[in-house]
Amino acid sequence: MSLAEGTDPRLHQAMQRVLLALLPGLLVLLWLYGWGVLLNLLLAASGALAMEAVVLFLRKRPLRPSLCDGSALVSATLLALALPAYCPWWLAPSAAASAMLLGKHVYGGVGQNPFNPAMLGYALALVCFPQSMTHWPAPQALGLLDGLQLAFGLDSLRPDAWAQATALDSLRINKSLTIDELFAGNPAFGHFGGRGAEWVNLGFLAGGLFLLQQRVISWHAPMGMLASLLLISLVCWNGTGSDSHGSPLFHLLAGASMLGAFFIVTEPVSGPKTARARLMFGIGVGLLTYLIRTWGSYPDGMAFAVLLMNLAVPALERHCSAQPAGDRP
């Protein structure tokens, strides 16, 4: 398909590769949670593209370049992958529309947003609709018909019949069981991390390595985030007792660690532009993610960590502005 006139071919190609790199993690999510993942994708993409078209129309800007460059679709996809499968049907499109409006167009459109649009949409949904955002289905717990009825409000099935706490949430509220007992008796835990989440994270790791090989992203922000998350979880790891915060491997293979490292902290517009600043940005996201996971009110914290570090980007750029020219990308 030919590009629309005015579409940046480099941006379009990069967005295509990002979507391709998301496929391994997406397929694992589809295997675990069924068609609800695709429903989220379709609804989020529809909401994002509709809001994009409305805003461009109101601003009297050409529609095709922005709608065809793939940036809105990538943001919608990242947001949809972070939402619980079979969440209420209106949640994905409203969160995606909010991400486009408040995370992108209110600042002037593509290339000018100071915050990661997908994470802003996710954070808004989490703050505004916390109950809907905490009902995560157990892997392979819902069939297609039951799931669709649940998503569209046609089934009054109680959440305790199909949902379960995530491994991160179970670990955060645990007061009495050892880590070994949690892994042995809690269905949310797998071999090293969350049940199923281990494979999801490995899928996104494979996609991230593809982006590195294709030079779509640089290694600085992912390495900074994963290294700091690994280091702080190692320093704070106090064994397998009931007061343990989890092993370093657990934190790398739970929640949205790999999705965040390779697809979220590498967002080029809201993140830093210099190599050293990207490394520091990733380090900050990794540290904040662990702190929010362990002592905050939310079990993962990736979205809030990224948004907080987005606020620090100007300071990071100023701090790194005196680096030698050879260190710049």
Beta strands, then each sheet from edge to edge (+ up, - down):
end
